[in-house]
Amino acid sequence: MLSIVEQNRQQLSKNTEISRKSRFGQYLTPERVASFMAGLFPNGKGHCFLLDAGAGIGSLSASFMERWRSGDLNFESVEVDAFEIDQALHPYLLNTFERFDHNGKFATHIYRDDFITASVETLTNGHISNSKWYTHAILNPPYKKINSNSAHRLALRRVGIETVNLYSAFVALAVALSKKGGQIVAIIPRSFCNGPYYRPFREFIFNRTAIQNLHLFESRKKAFKDDQVLQENIIIRLEVGGKQGPVTVSTSTDDTFSDLSTHEYPFERIVSLDDQERFIHVPTSPEKNTIESSQAIHYSLNDLGINVSTGPVVDFRLKAHLRDMPGPGNVPLLYPIHFSNKTTAWPIKGMKKPNAIERNADTEKWLYPSGFYCVVRRFSSKEEKHRIVASVAEPRAFGDVPLLGFENHLNLFHENKRGLPERLARGLAVFLNTTAVDEHFRRFNGHTQVNATDLKLMKYPSRESLIQLGEWAMQHKEINQAEIDAKLENLAR
Ligand SMILES: C[S@@+](CC[C@H](N)C(=O)[O-])C[C@H]1O[C@@H](n2cnc3c(N)ncnc32)[C@H](O)[C@@H]1O
């Protein structure tokens, strides 16, 4: 039978308007996920001081308490600090806690303060007594962008936390408010694992904690299905002040955990030693993938003398200069749609977007000389099997034009802002379209966006090998996925 907390959660998630859910980031944790999270804490002793920040109706604390009450965890007493900004949830929260009255061995404090403001206050006023540091934290924080000049951003900066989303702010504050040895279990979007914006947050975590567990739900929709959350979520356990050792990585398709699979990995498999961006990879099987294990695929773009950039033409900023169709004085403006089916089709009549951009003093600096470029879409569509979809922009398709405009939804590979030799451009596209590259990419990128930084951090075959791949592609009119993959396997050996 469902517990009262779970019944309340199901009711609320059905009855809360979407606007309220999104205003407060109110996606409550299903019981099975909450129990799994509570199960990740190692046994302790003495007094446990648990933080539940953004507590909702207390589902996470309840799972923790259930585990303690069943005789596990070994604490003598438990005290919970629950922060919940939405007062409408307080009666439920109170109700959840009342069920765990434990002969004076259990105490709770419910705060309706904004967790960020209150924590920054605590951390800066210097009055935090030893008994006030948390020994444990269990979190499903709200997800919402923090704007650059917002009160939250400025408050966080006062305690040395530089971050772009409420969820990473909550985790960083929980770390800052914990004792050495403190255990933090959180369910958060996977977006912090890569990308430049989360780099300060990753550094913060690496400098102050050891990552002990990572759990990945392989289906995007399944962890919060009642709330239709499409984020890819990850559960992480951190030990504050811990020494980083191997990391236990588990995966399951969904929140039934019926196909739970668990492996231990050396930390170097999670964060590469030579990766300056410090991306977090989540390996889904112990075998190294082709890209990781191949001696032949270890060149950086820098080694190859190639650059990758985001298409510099931001169409809404240059609106006055855009033209539906080519004409005198303008040059092609290229969008992902011009490269569907891996061939270049330009111009496209009746397209909603413009096909061309005026060449003038305002636009010239955003344009590239005509030539061969390997292009990769920044956003893949749902129908596409691969996240990385690469094509070649070939000058023949555009007639006799001096310059090309690449729109912001494309990434492009170039050599110092000029085109690449044709064979190299084609070889790069073949390599990037392999299944091995796509699989590798998914280990560190949980969303559908492909950024230039992601492409910059990947390892590539040598320039010669890429040119050979390009030659091979040019000799065959049509090549299918199996042939591309077999070619890479050969090269990787
Ligand atoms: C994603 S929900 C998770 C709730 C609960 N932890 C759970 O797992 O079911 C996040 C909660 O944080 C609350 N919240 C949002 N912003 C907050 C803030 N600045 N301070 C405290 N709570 C906040 C929301 O109202 C919401 O209930």
The ligand as a Gaussian input file, in Angstrom:
#p B3LYP/6-31G(d) Opt

LIG

0 1
 C       12.033000      19.946000      -6.812000
 S       11.019000      20.318000      -5.409000
 C       11.435000      18.973000      -4.397000
 C       10.692000      18.870000      -3.122000
 C       11.147000      17.755000      -2.191000
 N       12.535000      17.907000      -1.816000
 C       10.970000      16.413000      -2.836000
 O       11.981000      15.793000      -3.145000
 O        9.835000      15.985000      -3.040000
 C       11.843000      21.730000      -4.756000
 C       11.156000      22.430000      -3.598000
 O       11.932000      23.575000      -3.246000
 C       11.062000      24.650000      -2.867000
 N       11.825000      25.900000      -3.073000
 C       12.007000      26.576000      -4.231000
 N       12.803000      27.638000      -4.039000
 C       13.161000      27.628000      -2.729000
 C       13.990000      28.463000      -1.922000
 N       14.622000      29.506000      -2.460000
 N       14.129000      28.153000      -0.615000
 C       13.485000      27.081000      -0.078000
 N       12.693000      26.266000      -0.790000
 C       12.535000      26.521000      -2.105000
 C        9.869000      24.480000      -3.792000
 O        8.713000      25.096000      -3.295000
 C        9.758000      22.956000      -3.892000
 O        8.859000      22.460000      -2.952000

